[in-house]
Amino acid sequence: MQQQTSRALGAILLVAGLSFAAAGHAAPAAHKHDAHADHGAPATLQLNAGKKWETDEALRKSMGSIRQAIDASLHQIHENRLPAKAYGALASKVEGEVANIVANCKLEPKADAQLHLVVADLLSGAEQMAGKVKKAKRQDGAVKVIDALEKYSSYFDDPQFKPIAH
């Protein structure tokens, strides 16, 4: 029970920390998982000795859920017809799934450090979609989330995940 509480707190702190970061400058917040020690995230995504990083069920499920939500609104996003309320709902969906990923993290430390870079982009995009970033378009936030999904597909081994065609 204490481990679940610690992970949930870590997820909340990660989401809160990144949501206060300025758009375009959001960096992965350091957080501690009970399963492994703190680690610094690298500045850029890298493959694991030329191979994609391993994933776990919680990560695959949440990333698939984010992809599905964005894909369902893609036509309206591209045509700049998605209402602010719908962008807000997408932002909440992304934030909730990221909290689930963080709370259920079972990746080895190096893969987790790489995932932090994707998570930072997801949360930065969600912040823009929610309208929390002054002078930033909500549509640009959706594009940032789509780009993060593309990075996930390129750097993480999830055979069922297909990047969004746009």
ROLUM-246566 format. One record per residue (C-alpha): chain; residue number from 1; residue in three letters; x, y, z. Coordinates in Angstrom, 1 decimal. Layout:
<nodes>
<node><chain>A</chain><resi>NUM</resi><resn>ALA</resn><px>X</px><py>Y</py><pz>Z</pz></node>
...
</nodes>
This chain:
<nodes>
<node><chain>A</chain><resi>1</resi><resn>MET</resn><px>0.0</px><py>0.0</py><pz>0.0</pz></node>
<node><chain>A</chain><resi>2</resi><resn>GLN</resn><px>2.8</px><py>2.4</py><pz>0.9</pz></node>
<node><chain>A</chain><resi>3</resi><resn>GLN</resn><px>4.5</px><py>1.7</py><pz>-2.5</pz></node>
<node><chain>A</chain><resi>4</resi><resn>GLN</resn><px>1.3</px><py>2.5</py><pz>-4.4</pz></node>
<node><chain>A</chain><resi>5</resi><resn>THR</resn><px>0.9</px><py>5.7</py><pz>-2.4</pz></node>
<node><chain>A</chain><resi>6</resi><resn>SER</resn><px>4.5</px><py>6.7</py><pz>-3.1</pz></node>
<node><chain>A</chain><resi>7</resi><resn>ARG</resn><px>4.0</px><py>6.1</py><pz>-6.8</pz></node>
<node><chain>A</chain><resi>8</resi><resn>ALA</resn><px>0.8</px><py>8.0</py><pz>-6.9</pz></node>
<node><chain>A</chain><resi>9</resi><resn>LEU</resn><px>2.4</px><py>10.9</py><pz>-5.1</pz></node>
<node><chain>A</chain><resi>10</resi><resn>GLY</resn><px>5.3</px><py>10.7</py><pz>-7.6</pz></node>
<node><chain>A</chain><resi>11</resi><resn>ALA</resn><px>2.9</px><py>10.9</py><pz>-10.5</pz></node>
<node><chain>A</chain><resi>12</resi><resn>ILE</resn><px>1.1</px><py>13.9</py><pz>-8.9</pz></node>
<node><chain>A</chain><resi>13</resi><resn>LEU</resn><px>4.4</px><py>15.7</py><pz>-8.3</pz></node>
<node><chain>A</chain><resi>14</resi><resn>LEU</resn><px>5.6</px><py>15.0</py><pz>-11.8</pz></node>
<node><chain>A</chain><resi>15</resi><resn>VAL</resn><px>2.4</px><py>16.3</py><pz>-13.4</pz></node>
<node><chain>A</chain><resi>16</resi><resn>ALA</resn><px>2.4</px><py>19.3</py><pz>-11.1</pz></node>
<node><chain>A</chain><resi>17</resi><resn>GLY</resn><px>6.1</px><py>20.1</py><pz>-11.6</pz></node>
<node><chain>A</chain><resi>18</resi><resn>LEU</resn><px>5.9</px><py>19.9</py><pz>-15.4</pz></node>
<node><chain>A</chain><resi>19</resi><resn>SER</resn><px>2.7</px><py>21.8</py><pz>-15.5</pz></node>
<node><chain>A</chain><resi>20</resi><resn>PHE</resn><px>4.4</px><py>24.8</py><pz>-14.0</pz></node>
<node><chain>A</chain><resi>21</resi><resn>ALA</resn><px>7.3</px><py>24.7</py><pz>-16.5</pz></node>
<node><chain>A</chain><resi>22</resi><resn>ALA</resn><px>7.1</px><py>27.1</py><pz>-19.3</pz></node>
<node><chain>A</chain><resi>23</resi><resn>ALA</resn><px>6.0</px><py>25.8</py><pz>-22.7</pz></node>
<node><chain>A</chain><resi>24</resi><resn>GLY</resn><px>9.0</px><py>24.9</py><pz>-24.8</pz></node>
<node><chain>A</chain><resi>25</resi><resn>HIS</resn><px>11.1</px><py>24.7</py><pz>-21.7</pz></node>
<node><chain>A</chain><resi>26</resi><resn>ALA</resn><px>9.4</px><py>21.9</py><pz>-20.0</pz></node>
<node><chain>A</chain><resi>27</resi><resn>ALA</resn><px>12.0</px><py>19.4</py><pz>-18.7</pz></node>
<node><chain>A</chain><resi>28</resi><resn>PRO</resn><px>11.4</px><py>16.1</py><pz>-17.1</pz></node>
<node><chain>A</chain><resi>29</resi><resn>ALA</resn><px>10.9</px><py>16.6</py><pz>-13.4</pz></node>
<node><chain>A</chain><resi>30</resi><resn>ALA</resn><px>13.0</px><py>14.4</py><pz>-11.1</pz></node>
<node><chain>A</chain><resi>31</resi><resn>HIS</resn><px>10.9</px><py>12.0</py><pz>-9.2</pz></node>
<node><chain>A</chain><resi>32</resi><resn>LYS</resn><px>11.6</px><py>8.8</py><pz>-7.3</pz></node>
<node><chain>A</chain><resi>33</resi><resn>HIS</resn><px>10.1</px><py>5.4</py><pz>-7.9</pz></node>
<node><chain>A</chain><resi>34</resi><resn>ASP</resn><px>10.3</px><py>2.9</py><pz>-5.2</pz></node>
<node><chain>A</chain><resi>35</resi><resn>ALA</resn><px>11.6</px><py>0.3</py><pz>-7.7</pz></node>
<node><chain>A</chain><resi>36</resi><resn>HIS</resn><px>14.8</px><py>2.2</py><pz>-8.5</pz></node>
<node><chain>A</chain><resi>37</resi><resn>ALA</resn><px>16.9</px><py>5.2</py><pz>-7.5</pz></node>
<node><chain>A</chain><resi>38</resi><resn>ASP</resn><px>16.7</px><py>8.7</py><pz>-8.9</pz></node>
<node><chain>A</chain><resi>39</resi><resn>HIS</resn><px>18.3</px><py>9.1</py><pz>-12.3</pz></node>
<node><chain>A</chain><resi>40</resi><resn>GLY</resn><px>18.9</px><py>12.0</py><pz>-14.6</pz></node>
<node><chain>A</chain><resi>41</resi><resn>ALA</resn><px>17.2</px><py>12.0</py><pz>-17.9</pz></node>
<node><chain>A</chain><resi>42</resi><resn>PRO</resn><px>19.4</px><py>12.4</py><pz>-21.0</pz></node>
<node><chain>A</chain><resi>43</resi><resn>ALA</resn><px>18.9</px><py>15.5</py><pz>-23.1</pz></node>
<node><chain>A</chain><resi>44</resi><resn>THR</resn><px>17.8</px><py>13.7</py><pz>-26.2</pz></node>
<node><chain>A</chain><resi>45</resi><resn>LEU</resn><px>16.1</px><py>10.4</py><pz>-26.9</pz></node>
<node><chain>A</chain><resi>46</resi><resn>GLN</resn><px>18.4</px><py>7.5</py><pz>-27.7</pz></node>
<node><chain>A</chain><resi>47</resi><resn>LEU</resn><px>17.9</px><py>3.9</py><pz>-28.6</pz></node>
<node><chain>A</chain><resi>48</resi><resn>ASN</resn><px>19.1</px><py>1.1</py><pz>-26.4</pz></node>
<node><chain>A</chain><resi>49</resi><resn>ALA</resn><px>22.3</px><py>0.0</py><pz>-28.2</pz></node>
<node><chain>A</chain><resi>50</resi><resn>GLY</resn><px>20.5</px><py>0.4</py><pz>-31.5</pz></node>
<node><chain>A</chain><resi>51</resi><resn>LYS</resn><px>17.3</px><py>-1.3</py><pz>-30.3</pz></node>
<node><chain>A</chain><resi>52</resi><resn>LYS</resn><px>14.0</px><py>0.1</py><pz>-29.0</pz></node>
<node><chain>A</chain><resi>53</resi><resn>TRP</resn><px>13.5</px><py>0.2</py><pz>-25.2</pz></node>
<node><chain>A</chain><resi>54</resi><resn>GLU</resn><px>11.3</px><py>-2.4</py><pz>-23.5</pz></node>
<node><chain>A</chain><resi>55</resi><resn>THR</resn><px>7.8</px><py>-1.4</py><pz>-22.4</pz></node>
<node><chain>A</chain><resi>56</resi><resn>ASP</resn><px>5.4</px><py>-2.8</py><pz>-19.9</pz></node>
<node><chain>A</chain><resi>57</resi><resn>GLU</resn><px>1.7</px><py>-3.4</py><pz>-20.0</pz></node>
<node><chain>A</chain><resi>58</resi><resn>ALA</resn><px>0.7</px><py>-0.2</py><pz>-18.2</pz></node>
<node><chain>A</chain><resi>59</resi><resn>LEU</resn><px>2.8</px><py>2.0</py><pz>-20.5</pz></node>
<node><chain>A</chain><resi>60</resi><resn>ARG</resn><px>1.5</px><py>0.3</py><pz>-23.6</pz></node>
<node><chain>A</chain><resi>61</resi><resn>LYS</resn><px>-2.1</px><py>0.6</py><pz>-22.5</pz></node>
<node><chain>A</chain><resi>62</resi><resn>SER</resn><px>-1.8</px><py>4.3</py><pz>-21.5</pz></node>
<node><chain>A</chain><resi>63</resi><resn>MET</resn><px>0.0</px><py>5.3</py><pz>-24.7</pz></node>
<node><chain>A</chain><resi>64</resi><resn>GLY</resn><px>-2.6</px><py>3.5</py><pz>-26.8</pz></node>
<node><chain>A</chain><resi>65</resi><resn>SER</resn><px>-5.3</px><py>5.3</py><pz>-24.9</pz></node>
<node><chain>A</chain><resi>66</resi><resn>ILE</resn><px>-3.7</px><py>8.7</py><pz>-25.6</pz></node>
<node><chain>A</chain><resi>67</resi><resn>ARG</resn><px>-3.2</px><py>7.8</py><pz>-29.2</pz></node>
<node><chain>A</chain><resi>68</resi><resn>GLN</resn><px>-6.8</px><py>6.7</py><pz>-29.6</pz></node>
<node><chain>A</chain><resi>69</resi><resn>ALA</resn><px>-8.1</px><py>9.9</py><pz>-28.0</pz></node>
<node><chain>A</chain><resi>70</resi><resn>ILE</resn><px>-6.0</px><py>12.2</py><pz>-30.2</pz></node>
<node><chain>A</chain><resi>71</resi><resn>ASP</resn><px>-6.8</px><py>10.2</py><pz>-33.3</pz></node>
<node><chain>A</chain><resi>72</resi><resn>ALA</resn><px>-10.5</px><py>10.5</py><pz>-32.7</pz></node>
<node><chain>A</chain><resi>73</resi><resn>SER</resn><px>-10.2</px><py>14.3</py><pz>-32.8</pz></node>
<node><chain>A</chain><resi>74</resi><resn>LEU</resn><px>-7.5</px><py>14.5</py><pz>-35.5</pz></node>
<node><chain>A</chain><resi>75</resi><resn>HIS</resn><px>-9.8</px><py>15.7</py><pz>-38.3</pz></node>
<node><chain>A</chain><resi>76</resi><resn>GLN</resn><px>-11.1</px><py>18.6</py><pz>-36.3</pz></node>
<node><chain>A</chain><resi>77</resi><resn>ILE</resn><px>-7.6</px><py>19.4</py><pz>-35.0</pz></node>
<node><chain>A</chain><resi>78</resi><resn>HIS</resn><px>-6.3</px><py>19.6</py><pz>-38.5</pz></node>
<node><chain>A</chain><resi>79</resi><resn>GLU</resn><px>-9.2</px><py>21.8</py><pz>-39.7</pz></node>
<node><chain>A</chain><resi>80</resi><resn>ASN</resn><px>-8.8</px><py>24.0</py><pz>-36.6</pz></node>
<node><chain>A</chain><resi>81</resi><resn>ARG</resn><px>-12.4</px><py>23.3</py><pz>-35.6</pz></node>
<node><chain>A</chain><resi>82</resi><resn>LEU</resn><px>-12.0</px><py>21.5</py><pz>-32.3</pz></node>
<node><chain>A</chain><resi>83</resi><resn>PRO</resn><px>-13.7</px><py>23.5</py><pz>-29.6</pz></node>
<node><chain>A</chain><resi>84</resi><resn>ALA</resn><px>-11.7</px><py>24.7</py><pz>-26.5</pz></node>
<node><chain>A</chain><resi>85</resi><resn>LYS</resn><px>-13.7</px><py>22.4</py><pz>-24.3</pz></node>
<node><chain>A</chain><resi>86</resi><resn>ALA</resn><px>-12.7</px><py>19.4</py><pz>-26.4</pz></node>
<node><chain>A</chain><resi>87</resi><resn>TYR</resn><px>-9.0</px><py>20.4</py><pz>-26.2</pz></node>
<node><chain>A</chain><resi>88</resi><resn>GLY</resn><px>-9.5</px><py>20.6</py><pz>-22.4</pz></node>
<node><chain>A</chain><resi>89</resi><resn>ALA</resn><px>-10.9</px><py>17.1</py><pz>-22.4</pz></node>
<node><chain>A</chain><resi>90</resi><resn>LEU</resn><px>-8.0</px><py>15.8</py><pz>-24.5</pz></node>
<node><chain>A</chain><resi>91</resi><resn>ALA</resn><px>-5.5</px><py>17.6</py><pz>-22.1</pz></node>
<node><chain>A</chain><resi>92</resi><resn>SER</resn><px>-7.2</px><py>15.9</py><pz>-19.1</pz></node>
<node><chain>A</chain><resi>93</resi><resn>LYS</resn><px>-7.0</px><py>12.5</py><pz>-20.9</pz></node>
<node><chain>A</chain><resi>94</resi><resn>VAL</resn><px>-3.3</px><py>12.9</py><pz>-21.6</pz></node>
<node><chain>A</chain><resi>95</resi><resn>GLU</resn><px>-2.6</px><py>14.1</py><pz>-18.0</pz></node>
<node><chain>A</chain><resi>96</resi><resn>GLY</resn><px>-4.5</px><py>11.2</py><pz>-16.5</pz></node>
<node><chain>A</chain><resi>97</resi><resn>GLU</resn><px>-2.8</px><py>8.6</py><pz>-18.7</pz></node>
<node><chain>A</chain><resi>98</resi><resn>VAL</resn><px>0.6</px><py>10.1</py><pz>-17.9</pz></node>
<node><chain>A</chain><resi>99</resi><resn>ALA</resn><px>-0.2</px><py>9.9</py><pz>-14.1</pz></node>
<node><chain>A</chain><resi>100</resi><resn>ASN</resn><px>-1.1</px><py>6.2</py><pz>-14.7</pz></node>
<node><chain>A</chain><resi>101</resi><resn>ILE</resn><px>2.2</px><py>5.6</py><pz>-16.5</pz></node>
<node><chain>A</chain><resi>102</resi><resn>VAL</resn><px>4.2</px><py>7.2</py><pz>-13.7</pz></node>
<node><chain>A</chain><resi>103</resi><resn>ALA</resn><px>2.3</px><py>5.5</py><pz>-10.9</pz></node>
<node><chain>A</chain><resi>104</resi><resn>ASN</resn><px>2.7</px><py>2.1</py><pz>-12.5</pz></node>
<node><chain>A</chain><resi>105</resi><resn>CYS</resn><px>6.3</px><py>2.5</py><pz>-13.8</pz></node>
<node><chain>A</chain><resi>106</resi><resn>LYS</resn><px>8.1</px><py>-0.8</py><pz>-14.1</pz></node>
<node><chain>A</chain><resi>107</resi><resn>LEU</resn><px>10.7</px><py>0.1</py><pz>-16.6</pz></node>
<node><chain>A</chain><resi>108</resi><resn>GLU</resn><px>14.4</px><py>-0.4</py><pz>-15.9</pz></node>
<node><chain>A</chain><resi>109</resi><resn>PRO</resn><px>16.1</px><py>3.0</py><pz>-15.0</pz></node>
<node><chain>A</chain><resi>110</resi><resn>LYS</resn><px>17.6</px><py>3.7</py><pz>-18.4</pz></node>
<node><chain>A</chain><resi>111</resi><resn>ALA</resn><px>14.3</px><py>3.1</py><pz>-20.3</pz></node>
<node><chain>A</chain><resi>112</resi><resn>ASP</resn><px>12.5</px><py>5.1</py><pz>-17.6</pz></node>
<node><chain>A</chain><resi>113</resi><resn>ALA</resn><px>14.9</px><py>8.0</py><pz>-18.1</pz></node>
<node><chain>A</chain><resi>114</resi><resn>GLN</resn><px>14.2</px><py>7.9</py><pz>-21.9</pz></node>
<node><chain>A</chain><resi>115</resi><resn>LEU</resn><px>10.5</px><py>7.8</py><pz>-21.2</pz></node>
<node><chain>A</chain><resi>116</resi><resn>HIS</resn><px>10.8</px><py>11.0</py><pz>-19.1</pz></node>
<node><chain>A</chain><resi>117</resi><resn>LEU</resn><px>11.5</px><py>12.9</py><pz>-22.3</pz></node>
<node><chain>A</chain><resi>118</resi><resn>VAL</resn><px>8.4</px><py>11.6</py><pz>-24.0</pz></node>
<node><chain>A</chain><resi>119</resi><resn>VAL</resn><px>6.3</px><py>12.3</py><pz>-20.9</pz></node>
<node><chain>A</chain><resi>120</resi><resn>ALA</resn><px>7.7</px><py>15.9</py><pz>-20.7</pz></node>
<node><chain>A</chain><resi>121</resi><resn>ASP</resn><px>6.5</px><py>16.5</py><pz>-24.3</pz></node>
<node><chain>A</chain><resi>122</resi><resn>LEU</resn><px>3.1</px><py>14.9</py><pz>-23.6</pz></node>
<node><chain>A</chain><resi>123</resi><resn>LEU</resn><px>2.5</px><py>17.1</py><pz>-20.5</pz></node>
<node><chain>A</chain><resi>124</resi><resn>SER</resn><px>3.8</px><py>20.2</py><pz>-22.3</pz></node>
<node><chain>A</chain><resi>125</resi><resn>GLY</resn><px>1.4</px><py>19.5</py><pz>-25.1</pz></node>
<node><chain>A</chain><resi>126</resi><resn>ALA</resn><px>-1.5</px><py>18.9</py><pz>-22.7</pz></node>
<node><chain>A</chain><resi>127</resi><resn>GLU</resn><px>-0.7</px><py>22.2</py><pz>-20.9</pz></node>
<node><chain>A</chain><resi>128</resi><resn>GLN</resn><px>-1.1</px><py>24.0</py><pz>-24.2</pz></node>
<node><chain>A</chain><resi>129</resi><resn>MET</resn><px>-4.2</px><py>22.1</py><pz>-25.2</pz></node>
<node><chain>A</chain><resi>130</resi><resn>ALA</resn><px>-5.7</px><py>23.1</py><pz>-21.8</pz></node>
<node><chain>A</chain><resi>131</resi><resn>GLY</resn><px>-5.1</px><py>26.8</py><pz>-22.6</pz></node>
<node><chain>A</chain><resi>132</resi><resn>LYS</resn><px>-2.6</px><py>27.2</py><pz>-19.7</pz></node>
<node><chain>A</chain><resi>133</resi><resn>VAL</resn><px>0.1</px><py>28.7</py><pz>-21.9</pz></node>
<node><chain>A</chain><resi>134</resi><resn>LYS</resn><px>-0.3</px><py>32.3</py><pz>-22.8</pz></node>
<node><chain>A</chain><resi>135</resi><resn>LYS</resn><px>0.0</px><py>33.1</py><pz>-26.5</pz></node>
<node><chain>A</chain><resi>136</resi><resn>ALA</resn><px>0.2</px><py>29.4</py><pz>-27.4</pz></node>
<node><chain>A</chain><resi>137</resi><resn>LYS</resn><px>-2.4</px><py>27.8</py><pz>-29.7</pz></node>
<node><chain>A</chain><resi>138</resi><resn>ARG</resn><px>-4.2</px><py>24.8</py><pz>-28.4</pz></node>
<node><chain>A</chain><resi>139</resi><resn>GLN</resn><px>-3.8</px><py>23.2</py><pz>-31.8</pz></node>
<node><chain>A</chain><resi>140</resi><resn>ASP</resn><px>0.0</px><py>23.4</py><pz>-31.3</pz></node>
<node><chain>A</chain><resi>141</resi><resn>GLY</resn><px>-0.3</px><py>21.5</py><pz>-28.1</pz></node>
<node><chain>A</chain><resi>142</resi><resn>ALA</resn><px>-2.1</px><py>18.7</py><pz>-29.9</pz></node>
<node><chain>A</chain><resi>143</resi><resn>VAL</resn><px>0.7</px><py>18.7</py><pz>-32.5</pz></node>
<node><chain>A</chain><resi>144</resi><resn>LYS</resn><px>3.2</px><py>18.4</py><pz>-29.6</pz></node>
<node><chain>A</chain><resi>145</resi><resn>VAL</resn><px>1.3</px><py>15.4</py><pz>-28.2</pz></node>
<node><chain>A</chain><resi>146</resi><resn>ILE</resn><px>1.2</px><py>13.8</py><pz>-31.7</pz></node>
<node><chain>A</chain><resi>147</resi><resn>ASP</resn><px>5.0</px><py>14.3</py><pz>-32.0</pz></node>
<node><chain>A</chain><resi>148</resi><resn>ALA</resn><px>5.5</px><py>12.7</py><pz>-28.6</pz></node>
<node><chain>A</chain><resi>149</resi><resn>LEU</resn><px>3.5</px><py>9.7</py><pz>-29.7</pz></node>
<node><chain>A</chain><resi>150</resi><resn>GLU</resn><px>5.7</px><py>9.5</py><pz>-32.8</pz></node>
<node><chain>A</chain><resi>151</resi><resn>LYS</resn><px>8.8</px><py>9.5</py><pz>-30.6</pz></node>
<node><chain>A</chain><resi>152</resi><resn>TYR</resn><px>7.3</px><py>6.8</py><pz>-28.4</pz></node>
<node><chain>A</chain><resi>153</resi><resn>SER</resn><px>6.7</px><py>4.7</py><pz>-31.5</pz></node>
<node><chain>A</chain><resi>154</resi><resn>SER</resn><px>10.3</px><py>5.2</py><pz>-32.7</pz></node>
<node><chain>A</chain><resi>155</resi><resn>TYR</resn><px>12.1</px><py>4.6</py><pz>-29.4</pz></node>
<node><chain>A</chain><resi>156</resi><resn>PHE</resn><px>10.0</px><py>2.1</py><pz>-27.5</pz></node>
<node><chain>A</chain><resi>157</resi><resn>ASP</resn><px>9.1</px><py>-1.5</py><pz>-28.4</pz></node>
<node><chain>A</chain><resi>158</resi><resn>ASP</resn><px>5.3</px><py>-1.6</py><pz>-28.6</pz></node>
<node><chain>A</chain><resi>159</resi><resn>PRO</resn><px>4.4</px><py>-3.8</py><pz>-31.5</pz></node>
<node><chain>A</chain><resi>160</resi><resn>GLN</resn><px>0.7</px><py>-2.9</py><pz>-31.4</pz></node>
<node><chain>A</chain><resi>161</resi><resn>PHE</resn><px>1.3</px><py>0.9</py><pz>-31.4</pz></node>
<node><chain>A</chain><resi>162</resi><resn>LYS</resn><px>1.1</px><py>2.7</py><pz>-34.7</pz></node>
<node><chain>A</chain><resi>163</resi><resn>PRO</resn><px>2.0</px><py>6.4</py><pz>-34.9</pz></node>
<node><chain>A</chain><resi>164</resi><resn>ILE</resn><px>-0.8</px><py>8.7</py><pz>-36.0</pz></node>
<node><chain>A</chain><resi>165</resi><resn>ALA</resn><px>-0.8</px><py>9.4</py><pz>-39.7</pz></node>
<node><chain>A</chain><resi>166</resi><resn>HIS</resn><px>-1.1</px><py>13.1</py><pz>-40.3</pz></node>
</nodes>
